[in-house]
Amino acid sequence: LCQDLAPGGVSESAATPDVRLGQPAVGAYGEGAMTMSREVLIKILDLARWAPSGDNTQPWRFEIVANDHIAVHGFDTRDHILYDFDGHPSQMAHGALIETLQIAASGFERLTEWCVRPGSPDDAPVYDVKFIVSPALPPDNLLPFIEKRVVQRRPMRMAPLTSEQRDALFLAPGPNYSVQFFESSSQRLKVARLLWDNAYIRLTCPEAFKVHREIIEWGVRYSNDRLPEGAIGVDPMTAKLMKWVMHSWGRVEFFNRYLMGTIVPRIQLDFIPSIACAAHLLLRPEKPPKSLCDYVEAGIAMQRLWLTATAIGLHLQPEMTPVIFRWYARAGRGISAKNAINRKVGLLASKFEVLVNASSDQDFSFFCRVGQSKPPKSRSLRKSLSQLIMEK
């Protein structure tokens, strides 16, 4: 059950689902539902499916319970994806979806109420979402940017953020989060060094290799369920080499050991983009997350930050692996069977904390870079709505 989430929520006893409203409360479940059509519901879902998720996994399926009620069947990938630490990144994706549902519904004069279905497990939570007709409800200002929001992995312009952009980004996540900015050339260089070390861990960890090999769809500009080659952020020659090397872990080890195989991808994917941007942003919660709903709330804040960046003319690239590796380190858990890699993860976590002036018990929710650029020529798409809707 979700306790102490967004302002305007209705906190109930443990025996009653804790209902959350995407807008200020206007009534109980189902108010005005008789006037909501299936056509409107489908349009809302068709927009909401554009919510972001790690490596385009789309960890949700929709069950249409009624024209005013859907059940979002969430899942996570912790059992086979190294980066889905305890399912928290997937839970943040669920939050991004719920917020996108709310924003999409506002375009049809609908409020949303949602709660986690009692008894559903954290690794497969079910979110009951109801839609309430609210005549004259204005559309959320972020509605036009749901489909425009993309990941930009290539270098961006280094034009500084304006005061208006900085204020908009700072306020976007809401009162329970703060946004820390790293804008100067020296700060961006320090982040670049952190991500340089972080990338070495990613590229030399056999457990991570298994993930990298599966998430890229080679030779395409768009992908419905993975990352297309064109959106990775490397030049065509490097992409061809990566595809050959990633055929087996043996090739990766040989390339890394004898041919300095981590250098080129780290330069193109991490170091140069870290310098070539306007700023790096760290989203920090006011209170450490302890429950499923805390991470869902973090995903809501992340999506509002991302859509706000899009609305003010910026592109964004998530930089989540240092956050995730720090979760492992501070939980006293390794990411690999190789102790040397785990020691590097611990050192990386300490460097991250020094960089952002944080203690080991303070939590980070989301790390990213922003800047101006032309729209990417390649991007991840989404599964069709028919693939995402479950049969009863």
C-alpha positions as CSV (number, residue, x, y, z in Angstrom):
1,L,0.0,0.0,0.0
2,C,1.3,3.4,-0.9
3,Q,1.7,5.6,2.2
4,D,2.8,9.3,2.2
5,L,3.0,9.9,-1.5
6,A,1.8,12.8,-3.6
7,P,0.0,15.7,-2.1
8,G,-3.7,15.3,-2.3
9,G,-3.6,11.6,-1.8
10,V,-6.1,9.9,0.6
11,S,-4.2,7.9,3.2
12,E,-6.3,5.0,4.5
13,S,-5.8,2.3,7.1
14,A,-3.8,-0.8,6.2
15,A,-7.1,-2.6,5.4
16,T,-8.0,-0.2,2.7
17,P,-6.1,0.6,-0.6
18,D,-4.3,3.9,-0.4
19,V,-5.8,5.9,-3.2
20,R,-3.6,8.5,-5.1
21,L,-4.9,11.2,-7.4
22,G,-2.9,12.5,-10.3
23,Q,-4.6,15.8,-9.7
24,P,-6.2,17.4,-6.6
25,A,-8.9,15.2,-5.2
26,V,-12.4,15.8,-6.6
27,G,-14.4,12.7,-5.6
28,A,-14.5,9.0,-4.9
29,Y,-13.7,6.1,-7.2
30,G,-15.8,6.0,-10.2
31,E,-17.4,9.5,-10.1
32,G,-18.5,10.3,-13.6
33,A,-17.3,7.0,-15.0
34,M,-20.5,6.3,-16.9
35,T,-19.7,9.0,-19.5
36,M,-16.2,7.6,-20.3
37,S,-16.0,5.6,-23.4
38,R,-13.7,2.7,-24.5
39,E,-12.5,4.9,-27.3
40,V,-11.2,7.5,-24.8
41,L,-9.6,4.9,-22.7
42,I,-7.7,3.4,-25.7
43,K,-6.4,6.8,-26.7
44,I,-5.1,7.4,-23.1
45,L,-3.3,4.0,-23.1
46,D,-1.9,4.6,-26.6
47,L,-0.2,7.8,-25.3
48,A,0.8,6.3,-21.9
49,R,2.7,3.4,-23.5
50,W,5.4,5.9,-24.5
51,A,6.6,6.1,-20.9
52,P,10.4,5.4,-20.5
53,S,11.8,2.1,-19.2
54,G,15.3,0.7,-18.8
55,D,16.6,-0.5,-22.1
56,N,13.1,-0.3,-23.5
57,T,11.9,-3.3,-21.5
58,Q,8.3,-1.9,-21.1
59,P,7.7,-3.8,-17.8
60,W,4.0,-3.5,-17.8
61,R,0.8,-4.9,-19.4
62,F,-2.6,-3.4,-19.4
63,E,-5.8,-5.2,-18.3
64,I,-9.0,-3.3,-19.2
65,V,-11.3,-3.9,-16.3
66,A,-13.9,-1.4,-17.3
67,N,-14.1,1.8,-19.5
68,D,-13.0,3.8,-16.4
69,H,-10.7,1.2,-14.8
70,I,-7.5,-0.5,-15.9
71,A,-5.1,-2.8,-14.0
72,V,-1.5,-2.2,-14.8
73,H,0.3,-5.5,-14.3
74,G,3.9,-4.6,-13.5
75,F,6.9,-6.8,-13.5
76,D,10.6,-6.5,-13.1
77,T,13.7,-8.1,-14.5
78,R,15.9,-8.5,-11.4
79,D,16.3,-12.3,-11.9
80,H,18.2,-11.9,-15.2
81,I,19.1,-8.2,-15.6
82,L,22.1,-7.0,-13.5
83,Y,21.0,-3.4,-13.6
84,D,17.5,-4.0,-12.2
85,F,18.7,-3.9,-8.6
86,D,15.9,-5.4,-6.4
87,G,13.5,-4.4,-9.2
88,H,13.9,-0.7,-8.3
89,P,14.6,0.6,-11.8
90,S,11.5,-1.3,-13.0
91,Q,9.5,0.2,-10.2
92,M,10.6,3.6,-11.2
93,A,9.5,2.8,-14.7
94,H,6.1,1.9,-13.3
95,G,6.0,5.3,-11.7
96,A,6.8,7.0,-15.0
97,L,4.0,5.0,-16.6
98,I,1.5,6.0,-13.9
99,E,2.5,9.7,-14.3
100,T,2.2,9.4,-18.1
101,L,-1.3,7.9,-17.7
102,Q,-2.2,10.9,-15.5
103,I,-0.9,13.4,-18.0
104,A,-2.5,11.7,-21.0
105,A,-5.8,11.5,-19.2
106,S,-5.8,15.2,-18.5
107,G,-6.1,15.8,-22.3
108,F,-9.5,14.1,-22.1
109,E,-10.8,15.9,-19.0
110,R,-10.0,12.9,-16.8
111,L,-8.4,12.7,-13.4
112,T,-6.7,9.5,-12.3
113,E,-6.8,7.6,-9.0
114,W,-4.4,4.8,-8.4
115,C,-3.4,2.3,-5.8
116,V,-1.3,-0.8,-5.5
117,R,-3.6,-3.8,-5.3
118,P,-3.3,-5.3,-1.8
119,G,-1.5,-8.6,-1.7
120,S,0.4,-8.2,-5.0
121,P,4.1,-8.9,-4.7
122,D,6.8,-6.3,-5.2
123,D,8.2,-8.2,-8.2
124,A,4.8,-8.3,-9.9
125,P,2.8,-5.4,-8.5
126,V,-0.7,-4.7,-9.8
127,Y,-1.7,-1.1,-10.0
128,D,-5.4,-0.3,-10.1
129,V,-6.0,2.9,-12.0
130,K,-9.4,4.6,-12.3
131,F,-10.3,7.6,-14.4
132,I,-12.7,10.2,-13.2
133,V,-14.5,12.6,-15.6
134,S,-13.7,16.2,-14.6
135,P,-15.3,18.7,-16.9
136,A,-13.2,21.8,-17.7
137,L,-10.0,20.1,-16.4
138,P,-7.1,21.8,-18.2
139,P,-4.6,19.6,-20.0
140,D,-1.3,19.1,-18.2
141,N,1.3,21.4,-19.7
142,L,3.5,18.4,-20.4
143,L,0.9,16.5,-22.5
144,P,2.4,17.6,-25.9
145,F,5.8,16.2,-25.0
146,I,4.9,12.6,-24.1
147,E,5.8,11.2,-27.6
148,K,8.6,13.8,-28.2
149,R,10.6,12.7,-25.2
150,V,13.6,10.7,-26.4
151,V,17.1,9.7,-25.2
152,Q,20.0,11.6,-26.8
153,R,23.2,9.5,-26.4
154,R,25.3,11.7,-28.7
155,P,27.2,14.9,-27.8
156,M,25.1,17.9,-27.3
157,R,25.8,21.6,-27.3
158,M,27.5,23.1,-24.3
159,A,25.4,26.2,-24.2
160,P,24.8,27.0,-20.5
161,L,21.3,26.5,-19.0
162,T,19.3,29.7,-18.8
163,S,18.0,30.8,-15.4
164,E,14.5,30.0,-16.7
165,Q,15.5,26.4,-17.7
166,R,17.3,25.9,-14.4
167,D,14.3,27.0,-12.4
168,A,11.9,24.8,-14.5
169,L,14.1,21.7,-14.0
170,F,14.5,22.4,-10.3
171,L,10.8,22.6,-9.7
172,A,9.7,19.8,-12.0
173,P,10.0,16.8,-9.7
174,G,7.9,18.3,-6.9
175,P,8.5,19.2,-3.2
176,N,9.8,15.8,-2.1
177,Y,12.9,15.9,-4.3
178,S,15.8,18.2,-5.0
179,V,17.8,18.6,-8.2
180,Q,21.6,19.1,-7.9
181,F,23.3,20.7,-11.0
182,F,26.8,20.1,-12.3
183,E,27.3,22.7,-15.0
184,S,30.8,24.2,-15.0
185,S,33.5,22.8,-17.2
186,S,35.4,21.5,-14.2
187,Q,32.2,19.8,-12.8
188,R,31.4,18.2,-16.2
189,L,35.0,16.9,-16.4
190,K,34.7,15.3,-12.9
191,V,31.5,13.6,-14.0
192,A,33.3,12.5,-17.2
193,R,36.0,10.9,-15.1
194,L,33.4,9.2,-12.9
195,L,31.6,7.8,-16.0
196,W,34.9,6.7,-17.5
197,D,35.5,4.5,-14.5
198,N,31.9,3.4,-14.5
199,A,32.1,2.3,-18.1
200,Y,35.2,0.3,-17.5
201,I,33.2,-1.7,-14.9
202,R,30.3,-2.2,-17.4
203,L,32.6,-3.3,-20.2
204,T,34.7,-5.8,-18.2
205,C,32.0,-7.4,-16.1
206,P,30.8,-10.7,-17.6
207,E,27.4,-10.4,-15.8
208,A,26.9,-7.1,-17.6
209,F,27.9,-8.5,-21.0
210,K,25.0,-10.9,-20.9
211,V,22.7,-7.9,-20.7
212,H,24.5,-5.8,-23.3
213,R,24.3,-8.6,-25.8
214,E,20.5,-8.9,-25.6
215,I,19.4,-5.3,-25.5
216,I,20.8,-4.0,-28.8
217,E,19.0,-4.6,-32.1
218,W,21.7,-4.3,-34.7
219,G,21.4,-2.8,-38.2
220,V,18.2,-0.9,-37.5
221,R,17.2,2.7,-36.9
222,Y,14.2,2.0,-34.8
223,S,13.3,-0.9,-32.4
224,N,10.0,-1.7,-30.8
225,D,11.4,-3.6,-27.8
226,R,15.2,-2.9,-27.6
227,L,17.8,-0.3,-28.3
228,P,18.4,0.2,-32.1
229,E,22.0,0.3,-33.3
230,G,21.5,3.9,-34.6
231,A,20.7,5.2,-31.1
232,I,23.6,3.7,-29.3
233,G,25.8,6.8,-29.9
234,V,28.9,5.4,-31.7
235,D,30.1,5.8,-35.2
236,P,29.2,3.1,-37.8
237,M,32.7,1.5,-37.8
238,T,32.7,1.2,-34.0
239,A,29.2,-0.2,-34.1
240,K,30.3,-3.0,-36.5
241,L,33.3,-3.8,-34.3
242,M,31.0,-3.9,-31.2
243,K,28.7,-6.3,-32.9
244,W,31.5,-8.6,-33.8
245,V,33.1,-8.4,-30.4
246,M,29.9,-9.0,-28.5
247,H,29.3,-12.3,-30.2
248,S,31.0,-14.0,-27.2
249,W,32.6,-13.2,-23.9
250,G,35.8,-14.7,-25.1
251,R,36.1,-12.1,-27.8
252,V,35.4,-9.4,-25.3
253,E,38.1,-10.6,-23.0
254,F,40.6,-10.9,-25.8
255,F,39.8,-7.4,-27.2
256,N,39.9,-5.8,-23.7
257,R,43.2,-7.5,-22.7
258,Y,45.3,-7.1,-25.8
259,L,43.7,-4.4,-28.0
260,M,42.6,-1.9,-25.3
261,G,39.0,-2.7,-26.3
262,T,37.3,-0.5,-23.7
263,I,39.0,2.7,-24.8
264,V,37.1,3.6,-28.0
265,P,33.5,2.9,-26.6
266,R,34.3,4.7,-23.4
267,I,35.5,7.8,-25.3
268,Q,32.5,7.8,-27.6
269,L,29.8,6.7,-25.2
270,D,30.9,8.3,-21.9
271,F,33.7,10.8,-21.9
272,I,32.9,13.0,-24.8
273,P,29.1,13.1,-24.1
274,S,29.8,13.9,-20.5
275,I,31.8,17.0,-21.5
276,A,29.5,17.9,-24.5
277,C,26.3,18.9,-22.6
278,A,24.9,21.8,-20.7
279,A,24.8,20.1,-17.3
280,H,24.4,16.9,-15.4
281,L,21.5,16.6,-13.0
282,L,21.1,14.4,-9.9
283,L,17.6,13.8,-8.5
284,R,17.7,13.3,-4.8
285,P,14.8,12.3,-2.5
286,E,14.2,14.2,0.7
287,K,13.7,10.8,2.5
288,P,15.5,7.5,1.8
289,P,13.2,5.1,-0.2
290,K,12.1,2.1,1.8
291,S,9.1,0.7,-0.1
292,L,7.8,-0.2,-3.6
293,C,5.8,3.0,-3.6
294,D,8.8,5.1,-2.7
295,Y,10.4,4.0,-6.0
296,V,7.2,4.4,-7.9
297,E,7.1,8.0,-6.6
298,A,10.7,8.5,-7.7
299,G,9.7,7.4,-11.2
300,I,6.9,9.9,-11.2
301,A,9.4,12.6,-10.3
302,M,11.8,11.4,-12.9
303,Q,9.2,11.5,-15.7
304,R,8.1,15.0,-14.8
305,L,11.8,16.1,-14.9
306,W,12.4,14.4,-18.2
307,L,9.2,15.8,-19.8
308,T,10.0,19.3,-18.5
309,A,13.4,19.1,-20.1
310,T,11.8,18.3,-23.4
311,A,9.3,21.1,-23.0
312,I,12.0,23.7,-22.5
313,G,14.0,22.6,-25.6
314,L,16.5,20.2,-24.0
315,H,17.3,16.6,-24.7
316,L,18.3,14.2,-21.9
317,Q,20.3,11.0,-21.5
318,P,20.0,8.9,-18.3
319,E,23.2,8.0,-16.5
320,M,21.8,5.5,-14.1
321,T,24.5,2.8,-13.8
322,P,26.6,4.8,-11.2
323,V,23.4,5.1,-9.2
324,I,22.6,1.4,-9.5
325,F,26.2,0.3,-8.8
326,R,26.1,2.5,-5.7
327,W,22.9,0.7,-4.6
328,Y,24.8,-2.6,-4.7
329,A,27.8,-1.2,-2.9
330,R,25.9,0.4,-0.1
331,A,23.8,-2.8,0.3
332,G,27.0,-4.7,0.7
333,R,26.4,-6.8,-2.3
334,G,28.5,-7.5,-5.3
335,I,27.6,-7.3,-9.0
336,S,30.0,-10.0,-10.1
337,A,31.6,-13.2,-9.2
338,K,34.9,-11.4,-9.7
339,N,36.0,-9.7,-6.5
340,A,38.2,-7.2,-8.4
341,I,35.1,-5.8,-10.1
342,N,33.2,-5.6,-6.8
343,R,36.1,-3.6,-5.3
344,K,35.9,-1.2,-8.2
345,V,32.2,-0.8,-7.7
346,G,32.9,0.2,-4.0
347,L,35.5,2.7,-5.1
348,L,33.1,4.2,-7.7
349,A,30.4,4.6,-5.1
350,S,32.8,6.5,-2.8
351,K,34.0,8.7,-5.7
352,F,30.3,9.5,-6.6
353,E,29.6,10.6,-3.0
354,V,32.7,12.9,-3.0
355,L,31.6,14.4,-6.3
356,V,28.1,15.3,-5.1
357,N,29.1,16.0,-1.5
358,A,26.9,13.3,0.0
359,S,27.2,10.8,2.8
360,S,26.9,7.1,2.3
361,D,23.4,7.0,3.9
362,Q,22.0,9.6,1.5
363,D,20.1,8.2,-1.5
364,F,20.2,9.2,-5.2
365,S,17.2,8.5,-7.4
366,F,18.2,9.5,-11.0
367,F,21.3,10.9,-12.7
368,C,21.3,12.3,-16.2
369,R,22.8,14.9,-18.6
370,V,20.9,17.6,-20.5
371,G,21.6,19.9,-23.4
372,Q,20.4,21.3,-26.7
373,S,20.8,19.2,-29.9
374,K,19.0,18.2,-33.0
375,P,16.5,15.4,-32.5
376,P,18.1,12.0,-32.7
377,K,17.8,10.3,-36.1
378,S,17.3,6.9,-34.3
379,R,15.2,6.0,-31.3
380,S,13.4,3.2,-29.5
381,L,9.8,2.9,-30.3
382,R,7.2,0.8,-28.3
383,K,5.3,-2.4,-28.6
384,S,1.8,-1.9,-30.1
385,L,-1.1,-1.4,-27.8
386,S,-2.5,-4.8,-28.9
387,Q,0.7,-6.4,-27.6
388,L,0.5,-4.6,-24.3
389,I,-3.2,-5.3,-23.5
390,M,-3.8,-8.6,-21.7
391,E,-6.7,-10.9,-22.5
392,K,-8.9,-11.5,-19.5
